Amino acid sequence: MFSIFQKLFITLTIVFAFVTNANARIEFDITRGNVEPLPIAIMDFQGDKVAQDISNVIANNLRNSGLFKLTDKAAFIQKTLEVSGRPKFEDWRVLNVQALANGAVTTLGDGRLRVDYRLWDIFASEEVFGGQRLEIEAKFWRRAAHIISDKIYEGLTGEKGYFDTRIVFVDESGPKNKRVKRLAIMDQDGANVRTLTRGSDLVLTPRFSPTRQEITYMSFEGGQPRVYLLQIETGQREVVGNFPGMTFSPRFSPDGQKIVMSLQQDGNANIYSMDLRSRNTTRLTSGAAIDTAPSYAPDGSRLVFESDRGGRQQLYVMGANGGEPKRISFGNGRYSTPVWSPRGDLIAFTKQTGGQFLIGVMKPDGSGERILAEGFHNEGPTWAPNGRVLMFFRETPGAQGGPRLYSIDLTGRNERRVKTPSFASDPAWSPLLD
């Protein structure tokens, strides 16, 4: 199958290569901020109103990724295209369109939707893929759009997309000094928001399982801080364990079989892991320090965490079963909330310096530190499942201020706000839906 993007990779730079018949290449380097999105056209899918809604969501997804420049529909020379037809390639080359997607939506006898769609390489005058079909319940039309967006993304970059995913976060409402905090969930683009808890108890740090639609989070229900597991679809909830001290910052292992967390006792905090099947607990760090916010490497072999064992918050890496931690952060300021990329190549973090909270990334050995977002208070990065985009929350100052969600790609240039009904914090990205 022909791919427009020949290769996509990260070292100290990212190079995207667009291949035409003449083997021309378009490259951009994230360390220099030279970004040229790929011109693409999304034609309105044929069918009733939901067909246009689906094509609009696809266009928004691709635009928001920062990798694609959507051609204005008003400029289209070819206005319609049957899903079984071929584009008038010269009409699209005149507009410098390099990829084109079209489709059709049919309502089946049982009420489900059938969506047929194709993707074209305009310069090569051939399909990237064709004959794709999706059947889905009508109420899930937005999910159909996200699945197709992922297929287009993968067809043009050679990598998995991240649009058919969800975000769990803390929904915050009410006055600043008396916020009601509920767990909530939404699609990655901010649609289909619904709450998961009532708001009667403080909730913090929700985290998705990497293998199923389950989250772990911390709650002060009954005045006692505990770590909980929550099945999203059924609402079934259980306490992970009753510990004598405060438990916080829970996170799943890559296989979803363990939880790693911090347990505070006698003025210090240490990292513990728990096997969710046997409920056996293993202590991984010890000493008179605050060790917290652990995060597994995607292969499960190592952990990154924050600790003040050196005098102030810094990032450390150690084996998943414990061992001597190695410090990896050495810049000015304090480092916190480390999260290992699903690709394994980077660790995202929050950095506090000069009165600001920054969102950055570094390699697992501490080299190549780059700051992606700056501001009064940025915190809590979470990775898209393809490791190319981060989401975090930014708090605004003042009596009317509060946290809001933002996403940013690894170039640091494509930052956008993710709208939510009220203030929102502590986002966590789901794996791709099944």
C-alpha positions as CSV (number, residue, x, y, z in Angstrom):
1,M,0.0,0.0,0.0
2,F,1.4,3.4,-1.0
3,S,2.0,5.8,1.9
4,I,2.4,9.5,1.5
5,F,4.5,9.8,4.5
6,Q,7.6,7.7,4.0
7,K,8.9,7.8,7.5
8,L,8.1,9.4,10.8
9,F,10.4,9.1,13.8
10,I,11.8,11.0,16.8
11,T,15.4,11.4,17.7
12,L,16.4,14.9,18.7
13,T,14.3,15.9,15.7
14,I,11.2,14.7,13.9
15,V,11.4,14.4,10.1
16,F,8.3,13.9,8.0
17,A,8.8,12.9,4.4
18,F,6.2,13.4,1.8
19,V,6.8,11.2,-1.3
20,T,5.5,12.3,-4.7
21,N,6.1,10.8,-8.1
22,A,9.3,12.9,-8.3
23,N,10.3,11.6,-4.9
24,A,10.2,15.2,-3.5
25,R,10.5,15.5,0.3
26,I,9.0,17.9,2.7
27,E,10.9,17.9,6.0
28,F,10.4,19.8,9.3
29,D,12.4,19.8,12.4
30,I,10.8,20.1,15.8
31,T,13.9,21.6,17.3
32,R,13.7,24.5,14.9
33,G,9.9,24.9,14.8
34,N,9.7,24.6,11.0
35,V,6.3,23.0,10.5
36,E,4.5,22.6,7.2
37,P,1.3,20.6,7.6
38,L,0.2,18.4,4.7
39,P,-2.5,19.9,2.6
40,I,-5.5,17.5,2.6
41,A,-9.2,17.7,1.5
42,I,-12.1,16.0,3.2
43,M,-15.1,16.0,1.0
44,D,-18.6,16.0,2.5
45,F,-19.6,12.3,2.8
46,Q,-22.7,11.5,0.7
47,G,-25.9,10.8,2.6
48,D,-28.1,12.6,5.1
49,K,-27.1,15.2,7.7
50,V,-25.1,12.7,9.8
51,A,-22.9,12.1,6.7
52,Q,-21.8,15.7,6.8
53,D,-21.4,15.6,10.6
54,I,-19.1,12.6,10.2
55,S,-16.9,14.4,7.6
56,N,-16.8,17.5,9.7
57,V,-15.5,15.6,12.8
58,I,-12.9,13.9,10.6
59,A,-11.7,17.2,9.3
60,N,-11.5,18.7,12.8
61,N,-9.6,15.7,14.2
62,L,-7.0,15.9,11.4
63,R,-6.7,19.7,11.7
64,N,-6.3,19.6,15.4
65,S,-3.4,17.1,15.1
66,G,-1.3,19.9,13.6
67,L,0.0,17.6,10.9
68,F,-2.6,18.4,8.3
69,K,-3.9,21.6,6.6
70,L,-7.5,21.3,5.6
71,T,-8.4,22.9,2.2
72,D,-11.4,25.2,2.4
73,K,-14.5,23.5,0.9
74,A,-15.4,26.7,-0.9
75,A,-12.3,26.3,-3.0
76,F,-13.1,22.8,-4.2
77,I,-13.4,22.6,-8.0
78,Q,-14.8,19.1,-7.9
79,K,-17.8,19.4,-5.7
80,T,-19.0,15.8,-5.5
81,L,-17.5,12.4,-5.8
82,E,-19.2,9.0,-5.7
83,V,-17.6,6.7,-3.2
84,S,-17.0,4.2,-6.1
85,G,-15.6,6.9,-8.5
86,R,-12.2,8.4,-9.1
87,P,-11.2,12.0,-8.3
88,K,-10.4,14.5,-11.1
89,F,-6.8,14.6,-9.9
90,E,-5.8,17.7,-11.9
91,D,-8.6,19.7,-10.2
92,W,-7.0,18.9,-6.8
93,R,-3.4,19.4,-7.9
94,V,-4.3,22.9,-8.9
95,L,-5.3,23.5,-5.2
96,N,-2.0,21.8,-4.0
97,V,-4.1,19.2,-2.3
98,Q,-1.9,16.2,-1.7
99,A,-4.4,13.8,-0.1
100,L,-8.2,13.5,-0.5
101,A,-10.8,11.5,1.5
102,N,-14.4,10.9,0.4
103,G,-17.1,8.6,1.5
104,A,-20.8,7.8,1.8
105,V,-23.2,7.0,4.7
106,T,-26.2,4.6,4.3
107,T,-28.8,3.9,7.0
108,L,-29.5,0.2,7.1
109,G,-32.8,-1.5,7.7
110,D,-32.0,-2.2,11.3
111,G,-31.1,1.5,11.9
112,R,-27.4,1.0,11.9
113,L,-25.1,3.2,9.7
114,R,-22.9,1.8,7.0
115,V,-20.0,4.1,6.2
116,D,-17.9,3.5,3.1
117,Y,-14.8,5.6,2.6
118,R,-11.6,6.0,0.6
119,L,-8.3,7.9,0.7
120,W,-6.4,9.1,-2.3
121,D,-2.9,10.2,-3.0
122,I,-3.4,13.1,-5.5
123,F,0.1,13.4,-6.8
124,A,0.5,9.6,-7.4
125,S,-3.1,9.5,-8.9
126,E,-3.9,6.3,-6.9
127,E,-5.5,5.1,-3.7
128,V,-3.8,5.1,-0.4
129,F,-6.6,2.7,0.6
130,G,-10.1,2.0,-0.8
131,G,-13.0,-0.2,-0.2
132,Q,-13.1,0.5,3.5
133,R,-16.4,-0.1,5.3
134,L,-17.7,0.4,8.8
135,E,-21.0,-0.5,10.3
136,I,-22.0,1.0,13.6
137,E,-25.1,1.9,15.7
138,A,-26.4,5.3,14.6
139,K,-25.9,6.8,18.1
140,F,-22.2,6.1,17.8
141,W,-21.7,8.2,14.6
142,R,-19.0,10.3,16.3
143,R,-17.1,7.2,17.1
144,A,-17.3,6.2,13.4
145,A,-15.7,9.5,12.5
146,H,-12.9,9.0,15.0
147,I,-12.2,5.5,13.7
148,I,-12.0,6.8,10.1
149,S,-9.8,9.6,11.3
150,D,-7.4,7.1,12.7
151,K,-7.4,5.1,9.5
152,I,-6.5,8.3,7.5
153,Y,-3.9,9.3,10.0
154,E,-2.3,5.8,9.8
155,G,-2.5,5.8,6.0
156,L,-0.6,9.0,5.7
157,T,1.9,8.7,8.5
158,G,2.4,4.9,8.9
159,E,1.6,5.2,12.6
160,K,-1.5,4.5,14.7
161,G,-3.8,7.4,15.3
162,Y,-5.2,8.5,18.6
163,F,-8.7,9.9,17.8
164,D,-10.8,6.9,18.9
165,T,-9.9,7.4,22.5
166,R,-11.4,9.0,25.7
167,I,-10.1,11.3,28.4
168,V,-11.0,10.8,32.1
169,F,-10.5,14.0,34.2
170,V,-11.6,15.8,37.3
171,D,-14.6,18.1,36.6
172,E,-14.5,21.1,38.9
173,S,-17.4,23.4,39.6
174,G,-18.4,26.0,42.2
175,P,-16.5,28.8,43.9
176,K,-12.7,28.6,44.0
177,N,-12.6,28.1,47.8
178,K,-15.3,25.4,47.7
179,R,-14.9,23.4,44.5
180,V,-17.0,20.3,43.9
181,K,-14.8,17.7,42.1
182,R,-16.2,14.8,40.2
183,L,-14.7,12.2,37.9
184,A,-15.8,12.8,34.3
185,I,-15.1,11.2,31.0
186,M,-15.3,12.5,27.4
187,D,-14.1,11.8,23.9
188,Q,-10.6,13.1,23.1
189,D,-12.1,16.1,21.3
190,G,-14.2,17.1,24.2
191,A,-17.6,15.6,23.1
192,N,-19.9,13.3,25.0
193,V,-19.0,14.5,28.5
194,R,-20.5,12.5,31.4
195,T,-19.7,12.3,35.1
196,L,-18.7,9.1,36.8
197,T,-18.9,10.2,40.5
198,R,-21.4,12.4,42.4
199,G,-19.0,15.0,43.8
200,S,-19.8,14.3,47.4
201,D,-16.1,13.4,48.1
202,L,-12.8,14.8,46.8
203,V,-11.3,12.8,43.9
204,L,-7.8,13.1,42.5
205,T,-5.4,11.6,39.9
206,P,-7.6,9.3,37.8
207,R,-5.6,7.0,35.5
208,F,-6.6,4.7,32.7
209,S,-5.8,1.0,32.5
210,P,-3.7,0.4,29.4
211,T,-5.6,-2.8,28.6
212,R,-9.3,-2.2,29.4
213,Q,-11.8,0.5,30.1
214,E,-11.0,0.7,33.8
215,I,-9.6,3.6,35.9
216,T,-7.8,3.9,39.2
217,Y,-8.1,7.1,41.2
218,M,-7.7,8.5,44.7
219,S,-10.8,9.5,46.8
220,F,-11.3,11.0,50.3
221,E,-14.5,9.1,50.8
222,G,-15.3,8.9,54.5
223,G,-12.4,11.3,55.2
224,Q,-9.9,8.5,54.5
225,P,-7.7,8.8,51.4
226,R,-7.8,5.5,49.5
227,V,-7.1,4.2,46.0
228,Y,-10.1,2.9,44.1
229,L,-10.7,0.9,40.9
230,L,-13.7,1.9,38.7
231,Q,-15.2,-0.1,35.8
232,I,-16.3,2.7,33.5
233,E,-19.1,0.8,31.7
234,T,-20.7,-0.9,34.7
235,G,-19.9,1.7,37.4
236,Q,-18.6,-1.2,39.6
237,R,-16.1,0.2,42.1
238,E,-13.8,-1.3,44.7
239,V,-11.1,-0.2,47.1
240,V,-7.6,-1.4,46.1
241,G,-6.5,-1.9,49.7
242,N,-6.8,-0.6,53.2
243,F,-3.4,0.8,54.2
244,P,-2.5,2.5,57.5
245,G,-1.4,5.7,55.9
246,M,-2.3,7.9,52.9
247,T,-2.2,6.3,49.5
248,F,-2.0,8.4,46.4
249,S,-0.7,8.8,42.8
250,P,-1.9,5.3,41.6
251,R,-1.0,4.1,38.1
252,F,-1.4,0.8,36.2
253,S,1.4,-1.4,35.0
254,P,1.5,-1.8,31.1
255,D,-0.2,-5.2,31.3
256,G,-2.9,-3.9,33.6
257,Q,-2.2,-6.5,36.3
258,K,-0.5,-4.3,38.9
259,I,-0.9,-0.8,40.4
260,V,2.0,1.2,41.5
261,M,1.4,4.0,44.1
262,S,2.8,6.0,46.9
263,L,2.1,5.3,50.6
264,Q,2.7,7.9,53.2
265,Q,3.7,6.9,56.7
266,D,5.6,8.7,59.5
267,G,6.3,11.9,57.5
268,N,7.7,10.2,54.4
269,A,6.3,8.4,51.4
270,N,7.5,5.3,49.5
271,I,6.6,3.6,46.3
272,Y,4.7,0.3,46.5
273,S,3.3,-2.0,43.9
274,M,0.2,-4.2,44.2
275,D,-0.7,-7.3,42.2
276,L,-4.4,-6.8,41.5
277,R,-5.0,-10.6,41.3
278,S,-3.4,-11.7,44.6
279,R,-3.5,-8.2,46.3
280,N,0.1,-8.8,47.4
281,T,2.0,-5.6,48.0
282,T,5.7,-5.0,47.5
283,R,7.6,-2.0,48.8
284,L,10.0,-0.6,46.1
285,T,11.7,2.3,47.8
286,S,12.7,3.1,51.4
287,G,14.2,6.0,53.3
288,A,13.4,9.4,54.8
289,A,12.1,11.1,51.6
290,I,8.9,11.8,49.7
291,D,8.9,9.3,46.7
292,T,5.7,9.7,44.6
293,A,4.1,9.9,41.1
294,P,5.5,6.6,39.8
295,S,5.1,5.7,36.1
296,Y,6.1,2.5,34.3
297,A,8.1,2.3,31.1
298,P,5.9,0.7,28.4
299,D,7.8,-2.6,28.5
300,G,7.3,-2.8,32.3
301,S,11.0,-3.0,33.1
302,R,11.5,0.3,34.8
303,L,9.8,3.1,36.8
304,V,10.2,6.8,36.8
305,F,9.2,8.8,39.9
306,E,9.7,12.1,41.6
307,S,11.6,12.3,44.9
308,D,13.0,15.0,47.2
309,R,15.8,12.6,48.4
310,G,18.4,15.0,47.0
311,G,16.9,18.1,48.7
312,R,14.3,19.1,46.2
313,Q,11.9,17.4,43.8
314,Q,13.8,15.6,41.0
315,L,13.1,12.7,38.7
316,Y,14.6,9.2,39.2
317,V,14.5,6.0,37.3
318,M,14.8,2.5,38.8
319,G,13.9,-1.1,38.0
320,A,10.3,-2.1,38.2
321,N,11.0,-4.3,41.2
322,G,13.0,-1.7,43.0
323,G,16.8,-1.2,43.3
324,E,19.0,1.8,43.4
325,P,17.3,4.8,41.7
326,K,19.3,6.9,39.2
327,R,18.6,10.6,39.1
328,I,17.9,11.9,35.5
329,S,16.8,15.5,36.0
330,F,19.5,18.2,36.6
331,G,18.0,21.5,35.3
332,N,17.2,24.5,37.4
333,G,13.9,24.1,39.3
334,R,11.8,21.3,40.7
335,Y,10.5,18.4,38.6
336,S,7.3,16.4,39.2
337,T,4.5,14.3,37.6
338,P,6.7,12.2,35.3
339,V,4.9,10.1,32.7
340,W,6.7,7.6,30.4
341,S,5.7,7.8,26.7
342,P,3.9,4.8,25.3
343,R,6.7,4.7,22.7
344,G,9.3,4.5,25.5
345,D,11.5,7.2,24.0
346,L,10.5,10.2,26.2
347,I,9.4,11.1,29.7
348,A,7.0,14.0,30.1
349,F,7.1,16.1,33.3
350,T,6.1,19.3,35.1
351,K,8.9,21.7,35.9
352,Q,8.5,24.5,38.4
353,T,11.1,27.4,38.0
354,G,11.0,31.2,38.0
355,G,7.5,31.3,39.4
356,Q,6.1,29.3,36.4
357,F,5.0,25.7,35.9
358,L,6.3,24.2,32.6
359,I,5.4,21.1,30.6
360,G,8.4,19.4,29.1
361,V,9.9,16.1,27.8
362,M,13.3,14.4,28.2
363,K,14.9,11.1,27.2
364,P,14.8,8.3,29.8
365,D,18.5,9.0,30.5
366,G,17.7,12.7,31.2
367,S,19.2,14.1,28.0
368,G,17.5,16.2,25.4
369,E,15.2,18.2,27.8
370,R,12.8,20.4,25.9
371,I,10.0,22.7,27.2
372,L,6.8,22.5,25.3
373,A,4.4,24.8,27.3
374,E,5.0,27.6,29.7
375,G,2.6,29.5,31.9
376,F,1.4,30.5,35.4
377,H,0.5,27.0,36.3
378,N,0.7,24.1,33.9
379,E,0.6,20.5,35.4
380,G,-0.3,16.9,34.9
381,P,0.8,15.8,31.4
382,T,-0.7,12.6,29.9
383,W,0.2,10.9,26.7
384,A,-1.9,10.1,23.7
385,P,-1.6,6.3,23.0
386,N,0.7,6.9,19.9
387,G,3.1,9.1,22.0
388,R,2.9,12.1,19.7
389,V,0.5,14.4,21.7
390,L,0.2,15.4,25.3
391,M,-2.7,16.8,27.3
392,F,-2.3,18.8,30.5
393,F,-4.2,21.3,32.6
394,R,-3.5,25.0,33.0
395,E,-4.7,27.0,36.0
396,T,-5.5,30.7,35.6
397,P,-4.9,33.1,38.5
398,G,-7.4,35.3,40.4
399,A,-10.7,34.7,42.2
400,Q,-12.4,33.7,38.9
401,G,-9.6,31.5,37.7
402,G,-9.5,27.8,37.5
403,P,-8.0,24.8,35.6
404,R,-8.7,24.0,31.9
405,L,-7.4,21.3,29.6
406,Y,-5.0,21.8,26.8
407,S,-3.3,19.5,24.3
408,I,0.1,20.1,22.6
409,D,2.1,18.0,20.1
410,L,5.8,17.3,20.4
411,T,6.8,20.3,18.2
412,G,5.5,22.5,21.0
413,R,3.8,24.7,18.4
414,N,0.4,23.1,18.1
415,E,-1.2,24.0,21.4
416,R,-5.0,24.1,21.7
417,R,-7.6,24.3,24.4
418,V,-9.9,21.3,24.9
419,K,-13.3,22.7,25.9
420,T,-15.1,21.2,28.8
421,P,-18.5,22.3,30.4
422,S,-16.7,23.6,33.5
423,F,-13.2,23.8,35.0
424,A,-11.2,20.6,34.5
425,S,-7.9,19.1,35.8
426,D,-5.9,15.9,36.0
427,P,-6.6,14.5,32.5
428,A,-5.7,10.9,31.7
429,W,-5.7,9.5,28.1
430,S,-7.3,6.1,27.4
431,P,-5.8,3.5,25.1
432,L,-7.4,3.1,21.7
433,L,-11.0,1.7,22.1
434,D,-11.6,-1.8,20.9
